Amino acid sequence: METRVEDKKVKDLMTYGAIAIPEYSKVIDAVGILVEGCVHAAVVTGKNCVMAGVVSEIDITRAYGRNFEEIEVKDIMSSPVKTIGMDNTIREAGEIMRDGLIDRLVVVDENKRMRGILSVTDIIKEIYKIYRET
Protein backbone atom coordinates (compact mmCIF):
# COMPACT_ATOMS: atom_id res chain seq x y z
CA MET A 1 0.00 0.00 0.00
CA GLU A 2 1.25 3.47 -0.93
CA THR A 3 2.31 5.75 1.92
CA ARG A 4 -0.02 8.69 2.34
CA VAL A 5 1.46 12.02 1.28
CA GLU A 6 1.25 13.48 4.77
CA ASP A 7 3.23 10.55 6.22
CA LYS A 8 6.12 10.90 3.78
CA LYS A 9 9.36 12.56 4.82
CA VAL A 10 10.34 16.05 3.74
CA LYS A 11 13.52 14.63 2.18
CA ASP A 12 11.38 12.56 -0.19
CA LEU A 13 9.53 15.54 -1.72
CA MET A 14 11.84 18.53 -1.29
CA THR A 15 13.75 20.23 -4.06
CA TYR A 16 17.41 19.73 -3.27
CA GLY A 17 19.58 22.81 -3.40
CA ALA A 18 18.39 26.38 -3.27
CA ILE A 19 19.42 29.65 -4.80
CA ALA A 20 20.78 32.21 -2.36
CA ILE A 21 21.11 35.96 -2.77
CA PRO A 22 22.81 38.45 -0.43
CA GLU A 23 20.42 40.71 1.51
CA TYR A 24 22.05 43.88 0.14
CA SER A 25 21.35 42.84 -3.49
CA LYS A 26 19.01 45.04 -5.45
CA VAL A 27 15.48 43.79 -6.10
CA ILE A 28 16.11 43.83 -9.85
CA ASP A 29 18.89 41.28 -9.26
CA ALA A 30 16.46 39.06 -7.36
CA VAL A 31 13.96 39.35 -10.21
CA GLY A 32 16.65 38.22 -12.64
CA ILE A 33 17.64 35.29 -10.45
CA LEU A 34 14.04 34.10 -10.13
CA VAL A 35 13.35 34.42 -13.86
CA GLU A 36 16.64 33.01 -15.13
CA GLY A 37 16.70 30.24 -12.53
CA CYS A 38 13.06 29.31 -13.22
CA VAL A 39 12.39 29.34 -9.48
CA HIS A 40 9.73 30.98 -7.36
CA ALA A 41 11.94 32.04 -4.44
CA ALA A 42 15.51 32.46 -3.24
CA VAL A 43 17.00 32.30 0.23
CA VAL A 44 18.36 35.66 1.38
CA THR A 45 21.66 35.53 3.22
CA GLY A 46 23.06 38.04 5.67
CA LYS A 47 26.41 38.31 7.39
CA ASN A 48 28.50 35.14 7.40
CA CYS A 49 26.02 33.59 4.92
CA VAL A 50 23.39 33.17 7.66
CA MET A 51 19.84 32.80 6.34
CA ALA A 52 18.11 36.14 6.84
CA GLY A 53 14.90 35.61 4.89
CA VAL A 54 13.29 34.41 1.71
CA VAL A 55 12.41 36.53 -1.31
CA SER A 56 9.64 35.16 -3.49
CA GLU A 57 7.64 36.29 -6.46
CA ILE A 58 4.94 37.62 -4.15
CA ASP A 59 7.55 39.58 -2.18
CA ILE A 60 8.55 41.31 -5.41
CA THR A 61 5.07 42.87 -5.47
CA ARG A 62 6.06 44.78 -2.32
CA ALA A 63 8.38 46.78 -4.53
CA TYR A 64 5.70 47.94 -6.96
CA GLY A 65 5.91 51.68 -7.52
CA ARG A 66 9.54 51.81 -6.40
CA ASN A 67 12.73 51.63 -8.41
CA PHE A 68 13.76 47.96 -8.52
CA GLU A 69 17.34 49.07 -9.16
CA GLU A 70 17.52 51.06 -5.92
CA ILE A 71 15.78 49.07 -3.20
CA GLU A 72 17.46 46.11 -1.57
CA VAL A 73 16.16 42.58 -1.14
CA LYS A 74 16.27 42.95 2.65
CA ASP A 75 13.55 45.62 2.34
CA ILE A 76 11.01 43.25 0.81
CA MET A 77 12.02 39.74 1.95
CA SER A 78 9.92 37.57 4.22
CA SER A 79 11.60 37.07 7.56
CA PRO A 80 12.32 35.19 9.77
CA VAL A 81 13.12 32.11 7.72
CA LYS A 82 10.83 29.18 8.45
CA THR A 83 12.77 25.92 8.40
CA ILE A 84 12.05 22.22 8.72
CA GLY A 85 14.26 19.17 9.08
CA MET A 86 14.73 16.65 6.33
CA ASP A 87 13.29 13.82 8.45
CA ASN A 88 10.14 15.67 9.47
CA THR A 89 6.88 14.56 7.89
CA ILE A 90 4.92 16.36 5.21
CA ARG A 91 2.09 16.64 7.76
CA GLU A 92 4.41 18.66 10.04
CA ALA A 93 5.54 20.79 7.10
CA GLY A 94 1.95 21.43 6.09
CA GLU A 95 1.04 22.56 9.59
CA ILE A 96 3.92 25.04 9.67
CA MET A 97 2.94 26.38 6.25
CA ARG A 98 -0.73 26.63 7.15
CA ASP A 99 -0.14 28.27 10.52
CA GLY A 100 2.47 30.68 9.10
CA LEU A 101 0.48 31.47 5.95
CA ILE A 102 3.51 30.60 3.82
CA ASP A 103 3.99 28.35 0.82
CA ARG A 104 7.56 27.16 1.24
CA LEU A 105 10.02 26.09 3.92
CA VAL A 106 13.80 26.01 3.86
CA VAL A 107 14.91 22.45 4.54
CA VAL A 108 17.89 22.06 6.86
CA ASP A 109 19.99 19.11 7.96
CA GLU A 110 20.81 18.12 11.53
CA ASN A 111 23.50 20.84 11.61
CA LYS A 112 20.98 23.51 10.50
CA ARG A 113 22.66 23.82 7.09
CA MET A 114 20.38 24.63 4.18
CA ARG A 115 19.77 21.61 1.95
CA GLY A 116 16.85 22.72 -0.17
CA ILE A 117 13.28 23.96 -0.29
CA LEU A 118 9.92 22.28 0.26
CA SER A 119 7.05 24.12 -1.38
CA VAL A 120 3.33 23.61 -1.55
CA THR A 121 3.89 22.87 -5.23
CA ASP A 122 6.15 19.92 -4.31
CA ILE A 123 3.38 18.52 -2.12
CA ILE A 124 0.65 19.10 -4.70
CA LYS A 125 2.70 17.34 -7.38
CA GLU A 126 3.07 14.31 -5.12
CA ILE A 127 -0.65 14.21 -4.37
CA TYR A 128 -1.34 14.33 -8.11
CA LYS A 129 1.18 11.58 -8.80
CA ILE A 130 -0.28 9.25 -6.17
CA TYR A 131 -3.87 9.73 -7.24
CA ARG A 132 -3.08 9.44 -10.95
CA GLU A 133 -1.42 6.06 -10.30
CA THR A 134 -4.45 4.59 -8.53
C-alpha positions as semicolon CSV with decimal commas, in nm:
position;residue;x (nm);y (nm);z (nm)
1;M;0,000;0,000;0,000
2;E;0,125;0,347;-0,093
3;T;0,231;0,575;0,192
4;R;-0,002;0,869;0,234
5;V;0,146;1,202;0,128
6;E;0,125;1,348;0,477
7;D;0,323;1,055;0,622
8;K;0,612;1,090;0,378
9;K;0,936;1,256;0,482
10;V;1,034;1,605;0,374
11;K;1,352;1,463;0,218
12;D;1,138;1,256;-0,019
13;L;0,953;1,554;-0,172
14;M;1,184;1,853;-0,129
15;T;1,375;2,023;-0,406
16;Y;1,741;1,973;-0,327
17;G;1,958;2,281;-0,340
18;A;1,839;2,638;-0,327
19;I;1,942;2,965;-0,480
20;A;2,078;3,221;-0,236
21;I;2,111;3,596;-0,277
22;P;2,281;3,845;-0,043
23;E;2,042;4,071;0,151
24;Y;2,205;4,388;0,014
25;S;2,135;4,284;-0,349
26;K;1,901;4,504;-0,545
27;V;1,548;4,379;-0,610
28;I;1,611;4,383;-0,985
29;D;1,889;4,128;-0,926
30;A;1,646;3,906;-0,736
31;V;1,396;3,935;-1,021
32;G;1,665;3,822;-1,264
33;I;1,764;3,529;-1,045
34;L;1,404;3,410;-1,013
35;V;1,335;3,442;-1,386
36;E;1,664;3,301;-1,513
37;G;1,670;3,024;-1,253
38;C;1,306;2,931;-1,322
39;V;1,239;2,934;-0,948
40;H;0,973;3,098;-0,736
41;A;1,194;3,204;-0,444
42;A;1,551;3,246;-0,324
43;V;1,700;3,230;0,023
44;V;1,836;3,566;0,138
45;T;2,166;3,553;0,322
46;G;2,306;3,804;0,567
47;K;2,641;3,831;0,739
48;N;2,850;3,514;0,740
49;C;2,602;3,359;0,492
50;V;2,339;3,317;0,766
51;M;1,984;3,280;0,634
52;A;1,811;3,614;0,684
53;G;1,490;3,561;0,489
54;V;1,329;3,441;0,171
55;V;1,241;3,653;-0,131
56;S;0,964;3,516;-0,349
57;E;0,764;3,629;-0,646
58;I;0,494;3,762;-0,415
59;D;0,755;3,958;-0,218
60;I;0,855;4,131;-0,541
61;T;0,507;4,287;-0,547
62;R;0,606;4,478;-0,232
63;A;0,838;4,678;-0,453
64;Y;0,570;4,794;-0,696
65;G;0,591;5,168;-0,752
66;R;0,954;5,181;-0,640
67;N;1,273;5,163;-0,841
68;F;1,376;4,796;-0,852
69;E;1,734;4,907;-0,916
70;E;1,752;5,106;-0,592
71;I;1,578;4,907;-0,320
72;E;1,746;4,611;-0,157
73;V;1,616;4,258;-0,114
74;K;1,627;4,295;0,265
75;D;1,355;4,562;0,234
76;I;1,101;4,325;0,081
77;M;1,202;3,974;0,195
78;S;0,992;3,757;0,422
79;S;1,160;3,707;0,756
80;P;1,232;3,519;0,977
81;V;1,312;3,211;0,772
82;K;1,083;2,918;0,845
83;T;1,277;2,592;0,840
84;I;1,205;2,222;0,872
85;G;1,426;1,917;0,908
86;M;1,473;1,665;0,633
87;D;1,329;1,382;0,845
88;N;1,014;1,567;0,947
89;T;0,688;1,456;0,789
90;I;0,492;1,636;0,521
91;R;0,209;1,664;0,776
92;E;0,441;1,866;1,004
93;A;0,554;2,079;0,710
94;G;0,195;2,143;0,609
95;E;0,104;2,256;0,959
96;I;0,392;2,504;0,967
97;M;0,294;2,638;0,625
98;R;-0,073;2,663;0,715
99;D;-0,014;2,827;1,052
100;G;0,247;3,068;0,910
101;L;0,048;3,147;0,595
102;I;0,351;3,060;0,382
103;D;0,399;2,835;0,082
104;R;0,756;2,716;0,124
105;L;1,002;2,609;0,392
106;V;1,380;2,601;0,386
107;V;1,491;2,245;0,454
108;V;1,789;2,206;0,686
109;D;1,999;1,911;0,796
110;E;2,081;1,812;1,153
111;N;2,350;2,084;1,161
112;K;2,098;2,351;1,050
113;R;2,266;2,382;0,709
114;M;2,038;2,463;0,418
115;R;1,977;2,161;0,195
116;G;1,685;2,272;-0,017
117;I;1,328;2,396;-0,029
118;L;0,992;2,228;0,026
119;S;0,705;2,412;-0,138
120;V;0,333;2,361;-0,155
121;T;0,389;2,287;-0,523
122;D;0,615;1,992;-0,431
123;I;0,338;1,852;-0,212
124;I;0,065;1,910;-0,470
125;K;0,270;1,734;-0,738
126;E;0,307;1,431;-0,512
127;I;-0,065;1,421;-0,437
128;Y;-0,134;1,433;-0,811
129;K;0,118;1,158;-0,880
130;I;-0,028;0,925;-0,617
131;Y;-0,387;0,973;-0,724
132;R;-0,308;0,944;-1,095
133;E;-0,142;0,606;-1,030
134;T;-0,445;0,459;-0,853
